[in-house]
Amino acid sequence: AFVVKYDAKGGQHHLPLHRDESTHSFTIALNDTGEYMGGGTYITKLGRSVRAELGGVVSFRGDQLLHGGDPIVQGVRYI
């Protein structure tokens, strides 16, 4: 497990589309959605992003679903 920091002002602000090397992938929202704008886990099969509220979990087959981190445009997001 690891923590990802998306920062609109610099550093990583998105994650390109990819597949994971694990069968099960999880993103856990570590801060409130009011602390940033944009972001979310984009899943191509859904054609949209999924954003969990603080403490919420998004779980999916990371090895099968093409996905990425949508850019945040303001603030900092932790997952």
C-alpha positions as CSV (number, residue, x, y, z in Angstrom):
1,A,0.0,0.0,0.0
2,F,1.1,3.6,-0.6
3,V,-0.3,7.1,-0.3
4,V,-0.6,9.3,-3.4
5,K,-0.6,13.1,-3.2
6,Y,-2.2,15.0,-6.1
7,D,-1.3,18.7,-6.0
8,A,-2.8,21.3,-8.4
9,K,0.1,23.7,-7.8
10,G,2.9,21.4,-8.6
11,G,4.2,17.9,-8.5
12,Q,1.8,15.1,-9.5
13,H,-1.7,16.4,-10.4
14,H,-3.0,13.3,-12.4
15,L,-2.1,9.8,-13.3
16,P,-2.2,8.6,-16.9
17,L,-4.4,5.7,-18.0
18,H,-2.9,2.3,-17.0
19,R,-3.6,-1.2,-15.7
20,D,-2.2,-2.4,-12.4
21,E,-0.2,-5.6,-11.8
22,S,-2.5,-6.6,-9.0
23,T,-6.0,-8.2,-9.4
24,H,-7.6,-5.9,-6.8
25,S,-7.0,-2.2,-6.6
26,F,-8.4,0.2,-4.0
27,T,-8.4,3.9,-3.6
28,I,-9.4,5.3,-0.2
29,A,-10.2,9.0,0.1
30,L,-7.9,10.4,2.8
31,N,-9.2,14.0,2.7
32,D,-12.5,15.8,2.2
33,T,-13.7,16.5,-1.4
34,G,-14.1,20.1,-0.4
35,E,-10.3,20.4,-0.1
36,Y,-9.7,20.1,-3.9
37,M,-11.5,20.5,-7.2
38,G,-11.4,17.9,-10.0
39,G,-9.8,14.5,-9.5
40,G,-11.3,11.1,-9.2
41,T,-10.5,7.7,-10.6
42,Y,-11.3,7.6,-14.3
43,I,-12.4,4.1,-15.4
44,T,-12.7,3.9,-19.2
45,K,-15.3,1.1,-19.2
46,L,-17.6,3.5,-17.2
47,G,-16.7,6.5,-19.3
48,R,-16.4,8.7,-16.2
49,S,-14.6,9.3,-12.9
50,V,-15.6,8.0,-9.5
51,R,-14.9,10.1,-6.4
52,A,-15.3,8.7,-2.9
53,E,-16.1,10.9,0.1
54,L,-13.7,11.1,3.0
55,G,-13.0,7.5,4.2
56,G,-14.9,6.0,1.2
57,V,-13.4,3.3,-0.9
58,V,-13.4,2.6,-4.7
59,S,-12.5,-1.0,-5.4
60,F,-12.0,-2.6,-8.9
61,R,-10.1,-5.1,-10.9
62,G,-6.9,-3.1,-11.5
63,D,-5.4,-5.7,-13.9
64,Q,-8.5,-5.7,-16.2
65,L,-9.9,-2.1,-16.1
66,L,-8.0,0.6,-17.8
67,H,-8.0,3.5,-15.3
68,G,-6.2,6.7,-14.3
69,G,-6.3,9.6,-11.9
70,D,-8.2,12.6,-13.3
71,P,-6.3,15.9,-12.9
72,I,-7.1,18.1,-9.9
73,V,-7.4,21.8,-10.7
74,Q,-7.3,23.3,-7.2
75,G,-6.0,22.1,-3.8
76,V,-4.5,18.8,-2.8
77,R,-6.0,15.3,-2.9
78,Y,-4.7,12.3,-0.9
79,I,-5.7,8.7,-1.7
